[in-house]
Amino acid sequence: MGKIKIIAFIILAFIIYKVFVAVKNFEVGLDKQVAEVEKMGFEKEDEVIGLMMYLGDDDNLELVEHLLVKNRSKCFQMKEIAEESSNAYYECARIKAMVKEGKILSVIEELEVL
């Protein structure tokens, strides 16, 4: 009778393991599908860090170009390089923007200059 209980326990443990693996693979597959949907190019409104380029005189600066940046330190590095080779005014800012495929389509609001 003891051997039957051990075999039943092993079979039950194997079934639980298979269920766990199936659920985990489903979740991983779902994460990959979400990432693919984001790559497909849906526009979304998001708060991001952007490197902003302005042209004009000090009284009348006009936003000409913007670039999505991953983090503050990368933005500051890119700002230094850009200022060395250009006469434009650059700033790193946290902005609310329409984003598609890792690019800023339009700036809705400048939330904070970094």
N, C-alpha and C positions, 0 to 999 in steps of 0.2 A: 504494500500500500504506500510506503514511503517513496518508492521509485516513481510511482505514477504521479504523486504530488510534485516531485522535482521536475519531471518532464512537463507537466501542465504549467508549472511556474516558468520554465524556460520558454515554452510556446507563448505564454501570455507576455513575457518580457519582449520576445521577438516581435509580436504584433504591435505592442506599444512603440517599440523602436521604429517600425515601418510607418506607423501613423505619424510619428514625430518627423521623420525624414520627409514624408509626403507634404506635410504642412509647411515645413521649412522651405522646401523647394518651390512650393506655390508662392510663398511670400517673396522669395528672391526673384522668381520669374515676374511677379507683379511689379517689383521695384524696377526691373529692367524695362518693362512695358511703359511705366510712368516716365522714365528717363527718355525713352524713344519718342513718346508723345511730346515731351518738352523740346526735343530736337526737331520735331516736325515743323515748328515755327508758329506756334500760337503766340499772339501778342498778350502780354500781361502787364499790369501796373505793379511796380515794385519799388522798394526803397533800395538804392544802390549807391556805390561810390563812383564818382565820375571825375575825369580830368577835363576841365572846361577851358576852352580857348576863346578869348575875347579880342576883338579888334576895335580900334577907334581911339579917340583921345580920352583923357581921364574923366571928362564930364559925360561922355556919351559912348560907353562901351557896349558893344553888340556881340552877343553869343554867336560864334561862327561855327564851332565844332565841339563835339563832346565824345568822350571815349569811356566805355565801361571798364573799370579796374577792379581787380579782385579784393584788394585791401589797401589800407591807408599807406603803409610803407612803400608798396609798389607805386602808388599814385605820386608820392613825394619824390621817389627816384625818377619817375618819368617826367615830372614837372621840372626838376633840375636840368635834365637833359634838354628838354624842349626850350627852356628859357635861355640856355647857352647858345642855341642855334636859331633863335627867332626873336623878333621884336614884339610879338604879341604878348598879351597879359594872360597868364595861366593861373588857375586855382583848382585845388582839390575840394570837392564838396560832396556832402551826402544829399542826394536828390531823390525826388519821387519822379519816376519816368516810365514811359511805355518801353518794355524790353521785349525783343524777339531774337531768338537764336544767339544770345550772348552779346547783342548790340543794342545800344540806346537808339530808339526810333525818334522819340521826342521827350523833351524835358517838361514835366508838368509843373513842378515846384522845386525851388532850391531850399532845402531844409536847414542845412548848416554848412558853413565854410569851415574846412578843417585846417 
